[in-house]
C-alpha cells in the first residue's frame, strides 16, 4: 500500500463521526488482540515442542536482566 493510500485512509477515518470512529478503533483493537492470542499460542506450542517450561523461561529472562557476575550477584 502506498503512502498516499495510507494518508487517504487516515483522512477518511478522521472525517468519520465520533461513534463510527470509536467502533472502528474497537474493531481494530479486537483484531490486534486476536493476532496477539494466535502468536502467543504458537509461541507456547513451540516452547513446549522444545521442552521449555515456564521455569526455564523465567531463568532465561533473569539471566538477560541480571547476567552472572553482574551487580548484585
N, C-alpha and C positions, 0 to 999 in steps of 0.2 A: 504494500500500500504506500502510496506516495505521501510526502509531507503535505501537499496541497489537499489530498483527500482527508487526511487526519485533521487538518485545520478546519475543513468544511464540516466534518462530523462534530468537532468540538463547538463550532459556531452554532450548529443546529441544536446541540444539547443545551447550550446557553440560552437559546431562544425558547426552549420548552417552558410551559407553565411549571411552577414550582412542584405541584403534585406529581406531574409526569416525570420531572427530573428526579424527584425523590424515589419514585418507583423504579426508574432506570438504574439509579445508584444501588438500590436494594437488590435488583436482579443481577447486576454486575458483581456485587459482593457475594451473592449466593454462588455464582459461577466460580469466583476465586476460592471460596471455601470448599466447594466440591472438588476442584482441582487439587487443593492442598490435601484433602482427605485421600484422594486417589494416590497422590505421590507419597503420602505418609504410609499408606497401606503397602505400596510397592517397596518402600524402604524397609518396613518391618519384615516383609516377606524375604527380602534379600539378606537382611541381618540374620534372620532365622536360618536361611539356607547356608549361610557362612558359619553358623554355630555361635553367633554373638547373642548374648543376653543383655539385659539392662545393666547388670553389674559391670560387664566388660565395657559397655558404652560409657558408663559413669567413670570408670577408671581412665579411659582414654581422654575424656573431657578434662578430668583432673590433671592428667599429665600435660595436656596442652596449656591449661591455665597456669599450672604450677609445676614447671619442669623439675625433674630431680636435680637436687643440688642448688636450686634457686632459693630466693629468700624464704625464710620460714621452714626450710627443710634441712 
